[in-house]
Amino acid sequence: MKRYSIYAVVAICCLTIVFSCSLDRDPLDAYSDVTEGITEEGEYVAFRDRAAVLSHMTTLYNQMRDRQEHWYLDLLLIAESHADNAYAGTTGAEVVPFENNAIEGSNSVLSRDWNRYMEDIARANKLIVNIDSVQDNSLSTAERQQLKAEAKIFRAMVLFDMVRLWGDIPVLTTEAGDITAETIEDVYDDYFPPQSTEEEAYQQIEQDLLDALQFAPNNNASDKTKFSKSVAKALLAKVYAEKPLRDYDKVIQYADALTADGFALEDDFVNLFGMNADNTDAKMRNTKESILEAQFFSGNGNWVTWMFGRDLINYNSNFTWAKWITPSRDLIKVFTDEGDDIRYEESVVYYVAGWSNYYPAEHYPFMYKTRSALNSIIKYRYADILLLKAEALLLKSSPDLEGAATIIDQIRDRVDLLPLPNNVRSNKEALFQALMKERRLELAFEGERWFDLVRWNKVEEVMNAVYAKDSGRKAQVYPFTQYSYRLPIPQSVLDQNPKLKQNLGY
């Protein structure tokens, strides 16, 4: 279809779009804000005053608590069930393909995720683009700079999740204007943006985070819910470990910067995910290991626990249907072979279930790291970054095997496991195998396993082998190939935006 033809179609539909907000590019609340921000002269005012800006910033933070489907629930499905840590759990037609490798562009889970990520970016862009023009002297320059930095960290987080899932993605840094028949050509690219390369996406993520380091708030040991300088440093460590051109020295640099900020391993692994003695509240929030977390309290709890198992503060609630992300026999075997009782018991729990999709109903395992509606969801934690530092020490041009082994030993010591033997710590390949296993055990059900396999170029090797050795896994539909490292872009998105190309292999 020629471009002018697309303009014609969109122009005809533009009023419907504005009033119904069918485009996920700009969600409903953005349009209502625009309506409220029209001057008598017809000029657009995104934010009337400081209060409106702060309200919008609250909306960004609320995405961490109130919209967990894309950044937590579905990300766990992909990272754990599309890898070897878990089965899909439920028999839902949109969920099982992540286990048996039959994902297509029509998958509604991926469509939901793409659309909600784009909504998040639109929200961040609205603040970043407009905050400097707010006509309110009570909004100081320093406060503007800090709020913009926090929004840039949020945008970088969203783009990082997207680029890891899909590779080449649209990178949006502007706010879409109103659609009318007269403006359609001017705003067309805002609503139907071109596809940036993976490298370009990482460049924007890196720039956002480096900008944010100047003005974001410092880490607050008593409130780990904020987009702080430390969150930016953690993300930078992950970015430099995963972007196409790796920079291991910077991984080490930002890992060390987090140590300097006061982060350390929590003394007791149980403190990270446990409940208090009466099972009435989370055992701890804001641990010294948590870098960013979403917190929940009585009266404003976390519904996503319904998807994984029992809610320990409401034991029988929503426990009548099969849950997502069932721990795999392969992962359980790795825990038991290692004698890793502490992390096993904090990661996997057994209940009597009303279904037997993967195990006998009377002894059915569930993922256990989100065990009540009052437990925090930890988005980033120090152990992950510390193990990325060990990886960087091992893989940099001049490897430091002993430094990497020392970090792995530190992680193991916390859960009462013995140090690595000399024949492992002195052999680079053996040490890398130990590192891979340690990350798997330490970070099980935290949304890292698939991305680890991708980063290590181990998808085909690990995933094509697991179906034969894991008797509980559903039969593989398609083999994993070089094209499996990226997921399909939703077909509905491709239909809407002809500038986007589907990833190879789908």
C-alpha positions as CSV (number, residue, x, y, z in Angstrom):
1,M,0.0,0.0,0.0
2,K,1.4,3.4,-0.9
3,R,2.0,5.9,1.8
4,Y,-0.6,8.4,0.6
5,S,-3.2,5.5,0.7
6,I,-2.3,4.8,4.3
7,Y,-2.7,8.5,5.1
8,A,-6.2,8.3,3.6
9,V,-7.2,5.3,5.6
10,V,-5.8,6.8,8.8
11,A,-7.3,10.2,8.2
12,I,-10.8,8.6,7.8
13,C,-10.3,6.8,11.1
14,C,-8.5,9.5,13.1
15,L,-11.5,10.9,15.1
16,T,-12.4,7.3,16.1
17,I,-8.8,6.8,17.2
18,V,-8.7,10.0,19.3
19,F,-11.9,9.2,21.1
20,S,-11.5,5.5,21.6
21,C,-7.7,5.5,22.0
22,S,-7.4,2.2,20.2
23,L,-3.7,2.9,19.7
24,D,-1.6,1.6,22.5
25,R,1.0,4.2,21.5
26,D,-0.9,6.8,23.6
27,P,-3.1,5.3,26.4
28,L,-6.4,6.8,27.6
29,D,-5.0,8.7,30.5
30,A,-2.7,10.7,28.1
31,Y,-5.6,11.8,26.0
32,S,-7.6,12.9,29.0
33,D,-4.6,14.9,30.2
34,V,-4.4,16.5,26.8
35,T,-8.1,17.5,26.9
36,E,-7.5,19.1,30.3
37,G,-4.4,20.9,29.0
38,I,-5.9,22.9,26.1
39,T,-5.6,26.7,26.6
40,E,-8.3,29.1,25.4
41,E,-6.0,29.8,22.4
42,G,-6.2,26.1,21.5
43,E,-2.5,25.4,22.5
44,Y,-1.5,22.1,23.9
45,V,-0.4,22.1,27.6
46,A,0.8,18.7,28.7
47,F,1.0,19.6,32.4
48,R,-0.8,22.6,34.0
49,D,1.4,22.8,37.0
50,R,3.8,21.0,39.4
51,A,0.9,18.9,40.9
52,A,0.1,17.5,37.4
53,V,3.7,16.6,36.8
54,L,4.0,14.8,40.2
55,S,0.7,13.0,39.5
56,H,2.1,11.7,36.2
57,M,5.3,10.6,37.9
58,T,3.1,8.6,40.3
59,T,1.5,7.0,37.3
60,L,4.9,5.8,36.1
61,Y,5.7,4.4,39.5
62,N,2.3,2.7,39.7
63,Q,3.1,0.7,36.6
64,M,5.5,-1.2,38.8
65,R,2.7,-2.2,41.2
66,D,-0.5,-2.2,39.2
67,R,0.5,-3.5,35.7
68,Q,2.6,-6.6,36.4
69,E,1.4,-8.7,33.4
70,H,4.0,-7.6,31.0
71,W,7.1,-6.7,33.0
72,Y,6.7,-9.6,35.5
73,L,4.2,-12.3,34.8
74,D,4.8,-12.7,31.1
75,L,8.5,-12.0,31.4
76,L,8.7,-15.0,33.9
77,L,6.7,-17.1,31.4
78,I,9.3,-16.4,28.7
79,A,12.4,-16.5,30.9
80,E,11.5,-19.7,32.8
81,S,9.0,-21.7,30.8
82,H,10.5,-20.9,27.4
83,A,13.8,-22.0,29.0
84,D,14.5,-25.2,30.9
85,N,13.5,-24.0,34.4
86,A,9.8,-24.5,34.1
87,Y,6.8,-25.9,32.2
88,A,4.0,-23.6,31.1
89,G,1.9,-24.9,34.0
90,T,-1.6,-24.2,32.6
91,T,-2.9,-25.8,29.4
92,G,-3.9,-22.5,27.9
93,A,-3.4,-22.3,24.2
94,E,-1.5,-19.0,24.4
95,V,0.8,-20.2,27.2
96,V,1.8,-23.7,26.2
97,P,3.7,-22.5,23.1
98,F,6.3,-21.0,25.3
99,E,7.1,-24.5,26.7
100,N,6.9,-26.5,23.5
101,N,8.5,-23.8,21.2
102,A,5.5,-23.2,19.0
103,I,5.3,-19.4,19.4
104,E,3.8,-17.5,16.5
105,G,3.2,-13.8,15.8
106,S,-0.5,-14.3,16.6
107,N,0.2,-15.1,20.2
108,S,-1.9,-12.9,22.4
109,V,0.6,-12.8,25.3
110,L,3.2,-11.2,23.1
111,S,0.6,-8.8,21.7
112,R,-0.4,-7.7,25.2
113,D,3.3,-7.3,26.2
114,W,4.2,-5.2,23.1
115,N,1.2,-2.9,23.5
116,R,1.8,-2.3,27.2
117,Y,5.5,-1.7,26.8
118,M,4.6,0.9,24.1
119,E,2.1,2.5,26.5
120,D,4.8,2.7,29.2
121,I,7.2,4.4,26.7
122,A,4.5,6.9,25.8
123,R,3.9,7.8,29.4
124,A,7.7,8.3,30.0
125,N,8.0,10.4,26.8
126,K,5.2,12.7,27.9
127,L,7.1,13.7,31.0
128,I,10.5,13.8,29.4
129,V,9.4,15.9,26.5
130,N,7.2,18.4,28.3
131,I,8.5,18.9,31.8
132,D,10.9,21.8,31.0
133,S,8.0,23.8,29.5
134,V,5.7,23.6,32.6
135,Q,4.7,27.1,33.6
136,D,5.0,26.8,37.4
137,N,7.8,28.4,39.3
138,S,7.3,26.1,42.2
139,L,8.7,23.3,40.0
140,S,12.4,24.1,40.5
141,T,15.1,23.3,37.9
142,A,16.6,20.7,40.2
143,E,13.3,19.0,40.6
144,R,12.6,19.0,36.9
145,Q,16.0,17.5,36.3
146,Q,15.4,14.7,38.9
147,L,12.0,13.8,37.6
148,K,13.2,13.7,34.0
149,A,16.1,11.5,35.1
150,E,13.6,9.1,36.8
151,A,11.5,9.0,33.7
152,K,14.5,8.2,31.6
153,I,15.4,5.3,33.8
154,F,11.9,4.0,33.5
155,R,12.1,4.4,29.7
156,A,15.4,2.6,29.6
157,M,14.0,-0.3,31.7
158,V,11.2,-0.7,29.2
159,L,13.4,-0.5,26.1
160,F,15.8,-3.0,27.7
161,D,13.1,-5.6,28.2
162,M,11.8,-5.0,24.7
163,V,15.2,-5.2,22.9
164,R,16.0,-8.4,24.7
165,L,12.7,-9.9,23.6
166,W,12.5,-8.7,20.0
167,G,15.9,-7.2,18.9
168,D,15.0,-4.6,16.4
169,I,12.2,-2.4,17.8
170,P,10.8,1.1,17.4
171,V,12.7,3.6,19.6
172,L,10.4,6.4,20.5
173,T,11.6,9.5,22.3
174,T,8.9,12.0,21.2
175,E,5.3,12.5,22.1
176,A,2.7,11.8,19.5
177,G,0.6,14.8,18.4
178,D,-3.1,14.9,17.8
179,I,-4.4,13.2,14.7
180,T,-6.5,15.2,12.3
181,A,-6.9,15.1,8.6
182,E,-4.6,18.1,8.4
183,T,-1.9,16.8,10.7
184,I,-1.8,13.1,9.7
185,E,1.3,13.4,7.5
186,D,3.2,15.3,10.2
187,V,2.3,12.9,13.0
188,Y,2.3,9.7,11.0
189,D,5.8,8.6,12.1
190,D,4.9,9.2,15.7
191,Y,2.1,6.6,15.6
192,F,3.7,4.2,13.1
193,P,7.4,4.6,13.8
194,P,10.2,2.9,11.9
195,Q,12.1,0.0,13.3
196,S,15.5,0.8,14.9
197,T,18.2,-1.8,15.0
198,E,19.2,-3.6,18.1
199,E,22.4,-1.6,18.3
200,E,20.4,1.7,18.0
201,A,18.1,0.6,20.8
202,Y,21.0,-0.1,23.1
203,Q,22.5,3.3,22.2
204,Q,19.3,5.0,23.4
205,I,19.1,2.9,26.5
206,E,22.7,3.7,27.4
207,Q,22.2,7.4,26.7
208,D,19.1,7.5,28.9
209,L,20.9,5.8,31.8
210,L,24.1,8.0,31.5
211,D,21.9,11.1,31.4
212,A,20.0,9.9,34.4
213,L,23.1,9.3,36.5
214,Q,23.6,13.0,36.8
215,F,20.3,13.9,38.3
216,A,18.5,10.8,39.6
217,P,18.1,10.5,43.3
218,N,20.6,8.6,45.3
219,N,19.8,5.2,46.6
220,N,17.7,5.3,49.7
221,A,18.3,2.2,51.9
222,S,14.9,2.4,53.4
223,D,13.0,2.8,50.1
224,K,14.0,0.6,47.2
225,T,11.0,1.5,45.1
226,K,12.5,4.5,43.4
227,F,14.3,4.9,40.0
228,S,17.6,5.9,41.7
229,K,21.2,6.3,40.5
230,S,21.8,2.8,41.7
231,V,19.0,1.4,39.5
232,A,20.7,3.2,36.5
233,K,24.0,1.6,37.5
234,A,22.5,-1.9,37.8
235,L,20.9,-1.5,34.4
236,L,24.1,-0.2,32.8
237,A,25.9,-3.3,34.2
238,K,23.3,-5.5,32.5
239,V,23.3,-3.5,29.3
240,Y,27.1,-3.7,28.9
241,A,26.9,-7.5,29.6
242,E,24.2,-8.1,26.9
243,K,24.4,-5.6,24.1
244,P,25.8,-6.9,20.8
245,L,29.3,-5.3,21.5
246,R,30.0,-6.3,25.1
247,D,32.0,-4.1,27.4
248,Y,33.1,-6.2,30.3
249,D,35.2,-3.5,31.9
250,K,32.1,-1.4,32.3
251,V,30.1,-4.3,33.7
252,I,32.8,-4.5,36.4
253,Q,32.8,-0.8,36.8
254,Y,29.1,-0.5,37.5
255,A,29.0,-3.6,39.6
256,D,31.7,-2.0,41.8
257,A,29.8,1.2,41.9
258,L,26.8,-0.6,43.4
259,T,29.1,-2.0,46.1
260,A,30.2,1.5,46.8
261,D,26.6,2.5,47.1
262,G,26.3,0.1,50.0
263,F,24.7,-2.9,48.3
264,A,25.7,-6.3,49.6
265,L,24.4,-9.9,49.7
266,E,21.7,-10.3,52.4
267,D,23.1,-12.5,55.1
268,D,20.2,-14.9,55.0
269,F,18.8,-15.9,51.6
270,V,15.4,-16.5,53.2
271,N,15.1,-12.8,54.0
272,L,14.7,-12.0,50.3
273,F,11.5,-14.0,49.7
274,G,10.3,-15.2,53.0
275,M,7.2,-14.4,55.2
276,N,7.1,-13.5,58.8
277,A,6.6,-16.2,61.4
278,D,2.8,-15.8,61.4
279,N,2.6,-15.7,57.5
280,T,0.9,-12.3,57.9
281,D,3.4,-10.2,56.0
282,A,6.6,-10.3,54.0
283,K,9.6,-11.1,56.2
284,M,11.6,-8.1,54.9
285,R,11.4,-5.2,52.4
286,N,14.3,-3.0,51.3
287,T,17.0,-5.5,52.0
288,K,20.6,-4.4,51.4
289,E,20.5,-6.7,48.3
290,S,17.4,-5.3,46.7
291,I,18.1,-2.6,44.1
292,L,14.6,-2.0,42.8
293,E,11.4,-3.6,44.0
294,A,7.6,-3.2,43.8
295,Q,6.1,-3.3,47.2
296,F,2.6,-4.4,48.4
297,F,0.8,-3.9,51.6
298,S,-2.5,-5.0,53.3
299,G,-5.4,-3.6,51.3
300,N,-3.3,-3.1,48.2
301,G,-1.8,-6.5,47.6
302,N,-0.2,-8.2,44.7
303,W,-2.7,-10.2,42.7
304,V,0.0,-11.9,40.6
305,T,0.6,-14.5,43.3
306,W,-2.7,-16.1,42.2
307,M,-1.0,-17.1,39.0
308,F,1.8,-19.1,40.6
309,G,0.4,-20.9,43.7
310,R,-1.1,-20.3,47.0
311,D,-1.3,-16.8,48.6
312,L,0.0,-17.6,52.1
313,I,-2.1,-14.8,53.7
314,N,-5.3,-16.1,52.0
315,Y,-4.4,-19.8,51.7
316,N,-7.3,-21.2,49.6
317,S,-8.0,-18.1,47.5
318,N,-7.9,-18.6,43.7
319,F,-6.5,-22.1,44.1
320,T,-9.0,-23.9,41.9
321,W,-7.2,-23.7,38.6
322,A,-3.8,-24.8,37.2
323,K,-1.1,-22.2,37.8
324,W,1.6,-20.9,35.4
325,I,5.3,-21.6,35.5
326,T,5.5,-25.1,37.1
327,P,9.1,-26.0,38.2
328,S,10.6,-28.5,35.8
329,R,12.1,-31.9,36.7
330,D,15.3,-30.7,35.1
331,L,15.7,-27.7,37.4
332,I,14.7,-29.7,40.5
333,K,17.3,-32.3,39.7
334,V,20.0,-29.6,39.5
335,F,19.0,-28.3,42.9
336,T,19.1,-31.8,44.5
337,D,22.3,-32.9,42.7
338,E,24.0,-29.8,44.1
339,G,22.6,-30.4,47.6
340,D,21.3,-26.8,47.4
341,D,18.6,-27.2,50.0
342,I,18.3,-23.5,51.0
343,R,17.7,-22.1,47.6
344,Y,15.6,-25.1,46.6
345,E,13.2,-24.6,49.5
346,E,13.0,-20.9,48.8
347,S,12.3,-21.5,45.1
348,V,10.0,-24.5,45.0
349,V,7.2,-25.6,47.3
350,Y,4.9,-28.6,47.1
351,Y,1.1,-28.5,47.7
352,V,-1.8,-30.9,47.1
353,A,-3.4,-29.6,43.9
354,G,-6.7,-30.1,42.1
355,W,-5.0,-30.9,38.8
356,S,-2.2,-33.2,37.6
357,N,-1.0,-31.6,34.4
358,Y,2.7,-32.3,35.1
359,Y,2.9,-34.1,38.4
360,P,0.7,-36.2,40.7
361,A,-1.9,-33.9,42.3
362,E,-1.0,-35.0,45.8
363,H,2.6,-33.7,45.5
364,Y,2.6,-30.9,43.0
365,P,5.5,-28.3,42.9
366,F,5.0,-24.6,42.5
367,M,7.4,-21.7,42.1
368,Y,7.8,-20.1,45.5
369,K,9.5,-16.7,45.1
370,T,6.2,-14.8,45.0
371,R,4.3,-16.5,47.7
372,S,1.9,-13.9,49.0
373,A,0.1,-10.8,48.0
374,L,2.3,-8.9,50.4
375,N,5.7,-10.0,49.1
376,S,7.8,-7.6,47.1
377,I,8.6,-8.2,43.5
378,I,12.3,-7.7,43.1
379,K,13.1,-6.3,39.7
380,Y,16.9,-6.0,40.2
381,R,19.0,-7.4,42.9
382,Y,22.7,-7.3,43.8
383,A,23.4,-11.0,43.5
384,D,22.5,-10.9,39.8
385,I,24.9,-8.0,39.2
386,L,27.6,-9.6,41.3
387,L,27.4,-12.8,39.1
388,L,27.5,-10.6,36.0
389,K,30.7,-9.2,37.4
390,A,32.1,-12.7,37.8
391,E,31.1,-13.4,34.2
392,A,32.9,-10.3,33.0
393,L,36.0,-11.2,34.9
394,L,35.9,-14.6,33.3
395,L,35.2,-13.4,29.7
396,K,37.2,-10.2,29.4
397,S,40.3,-10.2,27.2
398,S,42.6,-10.8,30.2
399,P,40.5,-13.2,32.3
400,D,40.7,-13.1,36.1
401,L,39.7,-16.7,37.0
402,E,40.4,-16.3,40.7
403,G,38.4,-13.1,41.0
404,A,35.4,-14.8,39.2
405,A,35.7,-17.9,41.4
406,T,35.8,-15.8,44.6
407,I,32.5,-14.2,43.7
408,I,30.9,-17.5,42.9
409,D,32.2,-18.8,46.3
410,Q,30.6,-15.8,48.0
411,I,27.2,-16.6,46.5
412,R,27.6,-20.3,47.4
413,D,28.8,-19.6,51.0
414,R,25.6,-17.8,51.8
415,V,23.6,-21.0,51.2
416,D,26.0,-23.3,52.9
417,L,27.6,-24.8,49.8
418,L,31.3,-25.6,49.6
419,P,33.8,-23.4,47.7
420,L,34.6,-24.4,44.1
421,P,37.4,-27.0,43.9
422,N,40.8,-26.0,42.6
423,N,40.4,-28.0,39.3
424,V,37.3,-25.9,38.5
425,R,38.6,-22.5,39.6
426,S,41.8,-22.9,37.6
427,N,40.1,-23.9,34.3
428,K,38.2,-21.3,32.3
429,E,35.7,-23.6,30.7
430,A,35.0,-25.5,33.9
431,L,34.6,-22.2,35.7
432,F,32.2,-20.9,33.1
433,Q,30.1,-24.1,33.5
434,A,30.1,-23.5,37.3
435,L,29.0,-19.9,36.7
436,M,26.1,-20.9,34.5
437,K,24.9,-23.4,37.1
438,E,25.2,-20.8,39.9
439,R,23.2,-18.2,38.0
440,R,20.5,-20.9,37.4
441,L,20.2,-21.9,41.0
442,E,20.5,-18.4,42.5
443,L,18.1,-16.6,40.1
444,A,15.5,-19.4,39.4
445,F,12.1,-17.9,38.8
446,E,13.4,-14.3,38.7
447,G,13.2,-13.9,34.9
448,E,16.8,-14.4,34.0
449,R,17.3,-17.9,32.6
450,W,16.2,-17.4,29.0
451,F,18.2,-14.2,28.7
452,D,21.2,-15.9,30.1
453,L,21.0,-18.7,27.5
454,V,20.6,-16.0,24.8
455,R,23.6,-14.0,26.1
456,W,25.8,-17.2,26.2
457,N,24.7,-18.4,22.8
458,K,23.5,-21.6,24.4
459,V,19.8,-21.7,23.3
460,E,20.2,-24.4,20.7
461,E,22.6,-26.5,22.8
462,V,20.5,-26.4,26.0
463,M,17.0,-26.2,24.8
464,N,17.1,-28.9,22.0
465,A,18.6,-31.3,24.6
466,V,16.2,-30.7,27.5
467,Y,13.1,-32.4,25.9
468,A,14.8,-35.8,25.8
469,K,16.1,-35.7,29.4
470,D,13.0,-34.0,31.0
471,S,10.2,-36.6,30.9
472,G,7.6,-34.1,32.0
473,R,8.1,-31.5,29.3
474,K,5.6,-31.3,26.5
475,A,6.8,-32.5,23.1
476,Q,8.9,-30.0,21.2
477,V,7.1,-28.6,18.1
478,Y,9.9,-26.8,16.4
479,P,13.7,-27.1,17.1
480,F,15.5,-24.1,18.5
481,T,17.7,-22.5,15.8
482,Q,19.7,-19.3,15.2
483,Y,16.4,-17.5,14.7
484,S,15.0,-18.5,18.1
485,Y,17.0,-15.9,20.0
486,R,14.3,-13.3,19.2
487,L,10.6,-13.7,19.7
488,P,8.1,-12.9,16.9
489,I,6.8,-9.4,16.7
490,P,3.0,-9.6,17.1
491,Q,1.2,-9.9,13.8
492,S,-1.4,-7.3,14.8
493,V,1.5,-4.8,15.2
494,L,2.9,-5.7,11.8
495,D,-0.6,-5.3,10.3
496,Q,-0.9,-1.9,11.8
497,N,2.6,-0.6,11.0
498,P,4.0,-1.5,7.6
499,K,7.4,-0.1,8.5
500,L,8.1,-3.0,10.8
501,K,9.6,-6.3,9.6
502,Q,9.0,-9.7,11.3
503,N,12.0,-11.4,12.9
504,L,13.5,-14.1,10.8
505,G,12.2,-17.6,11.4
506,Y,8.6,-16.7,12.1
